[in-house]
Amino acid sequence: MYDEVTAIVLTDGREIRVDADYDTPLSDASSPLSIVVNGEAAEIDVDVDRYGWGGGYIFLSPSEKYLVLAYYTGASSEIFSLFKIGDSLEQIFELYNDGEAGDYCFSPDEKQLIQVLPYSCSYWWGAWDEHHHLFKANHYDEMEKDKTGRLFFDFGLVNILDIDNKEVSKHTIRIYPPENWQPPSEDDYYDPMTRPQIIGDALHVHMPWGKEAFSLPLKEIIAIEVK
């Protein structure tokens, strides 16, 4: 059984909730799902038949103009569906990506929806361990070298949806560790949620090692040197 999605109430009093078959096994990719507004199911096209339903949540833009359903499959992939709120819900965009523990924010003018999506919610330094023959599994991507010969591995993505144009720009978060870097151990707990927020001309995120600020507009490759 999966945790139920917490319902939300708009300032006009309407309740929005997600109805799903929480008892359906994750291996059954046809788990039914619907979004219910004040007791009436909205006409939506959330492709749980294709992706499966492992759990998720809903949240609003600050002005309550938009609703986002963010959910995961349980197979290291995440999906969000964006809805415009009026007299009814209008589904306007859906995006699927490989990754875990996706986190979101809207731009201050609500013209953009930002998703920060790590590739892993736990063992994010797996490529480093594999490169140094410390790996405990063999499914992690290998570290690579850039044009200058420096080793790196990719942490995840920042996806920015231009809501009006329905276009997504993808930006890779790339990690450059020093040669003598000491990564965490699997026993070290960290909060995988990045809690993105646009402040001024930067996207502020909580990374496993501390806070980072990415200058806007984002580059295609967001290079970070960890200490």
Secondary structure, 3 states (H helix, E strand, C coil): CCCCCCCEECCCCCEEEEEECCCCCCCCCCCCEEEEECCEECCCCCCHHHHCCCEEEEEECCCCCEEEEEEECCCCEEEEEEEEECCCEEEEEEEEEECCCCEEEECCCCCEEEEEEECCCCCCCHHHHHHCCCCCCCCCCCCEECCCCCEEEEEEEEEEEECCCCEEEEEEEEEECCCCCCCCCCCCCCCCCCCCEEECCEEEEEECCEEEEEECCCCCEEEEECC
